[in-house]
Amino acid sequence: MDLSDARWVKSSFSGDNGGNCVEVAELRGVTDGQAELVAVRDSKDPDGPKLFFTPAEWDAFLNGVKADEFGPSLGDR
């Protein structure tokens, strides 16, 4: 999949000091402009592997993070 035109956005939880950063890009459809897939990559390895999610899958993941379904919150670490 060609991602050369993807607009990658770094997580708002990422600091300016490098480290463990996640970037996300919405891959939009040609006809309706709606996101067809959400791509996720490690900012330290932009040419490395990417994960792809449907918008519904991505929303479910974000809702799970907000509900602390995946373990201790970031403030507890």
C-alpha positions as CSV (number, residue, x, y, z in Angstrom):
1,M,0.0,0.0,0.0
2,D,1.4,3.4,-1.0
3,L,1.5,5.7,2.1
4,S,3.6,8.5,0.5
5,D,0.7,11.0,0.8
6,A,-0.4,9.9,4.3
7,R,-0.4,12.8,6.8
8,W,1.1,11.2,10.0
9,V,0.2,12.8,13.3
10,K,2.2,12.1,16.5
11,S,0.3,11.1,19.6
12,S,-0.6,14.0,21.9
13,F,1.0,11.9,24.8
14,S,4.4,11.9,23.0
15,G,6.9,14.3,24.4
16,D,9.6,16.2,22.4
17,N,12.4,14.0,23.8
18,G,12.0,11.1,21.4
19,G,11.2,7.8,23.0
20,N,8.1,5.6,22.5
21,C,6.0,7.6,20.1
22,V,3.1,6.5,18.0
23,E,1.9,8.2,14.8
24,V,-1.5,7.8,13.2
25,A,-2.7,8.6,9.7
26,E,-6.3,8.5,8.4
27,L,-6.4,7.0,5.0
28,R,-9.3,8.6,3.2
29,G,-11.5,7.3,0.5
30,V,-11.3,8.8,-3.0
31,T,-15.0,9.5,-3.3
32,D,-16.5,10.5,0.0
33,G,-13.5,11.8,1.9
34,Q,-14.2,9.6,4.9
35,A,-11.5,7.6,6.6
36,E,-11.5,4.0,5.2
37,L,-8.6,2.9,7.3
38,V,-6.5,4.2,10.2
39,A,-2.8,3.4,10.0
40,V,-0.5,3.3,13.0
41,R,3.3,3.3,13.1
42,D,6.3,3.7,15.4
43,S,7.8,7.2,14.9
44,K,11.3,5.8,15.4
45,D,10.8,3.5,12.4
46,P,8.7,5.3,9.8
47,D,9.6,2.8,7.1
48,G,8.9,-0.1,9.3
49,P,5.7,-2.1,9.8
50,K,2.3,-0.4,10.1
51,L,-0.9,-1.6,11.7
52,F,-4.2,-0.9,9.9
53,F,-7.6,-0.6,11.5
54,T,-11.1,0.2,10.3
55,P,-12.5,3.4,11.8
56,A,-14.8,1.3,14.0
57,E,-11.9,-0.8,15.3
58,W,-9.8,2.3,16.0
59,D,-12.7,4.0,17.9
60,A,-13.2,0.8,20.0
61,F,-9.5,0.8,20.8
62,L,-9.5,4.5,21.8
63,N,-12.6,4.0,23.9
64,G,-10.9,1.0,25.6
65,V,-7.9,3.2,26.4
66,K,-10.1,6.0,27.8
67,A,-11.9,3.4,30.0
68,D,-8.6,2.0,31.2
69,E,-9.4,-1.5,29.9
70,F,-5.8,-2.3,29.1
71,G,-4.1,-2.0,32.5
72,P,-2.8,0.8,34.7
73,S,-3.3,4.3,33.5
74,L,-0.3,6.3,32.4
75,G,-0.4,8.4,35.6
76,D,0.1,5.2,37.7
77,R,3.4,4.3,36.1
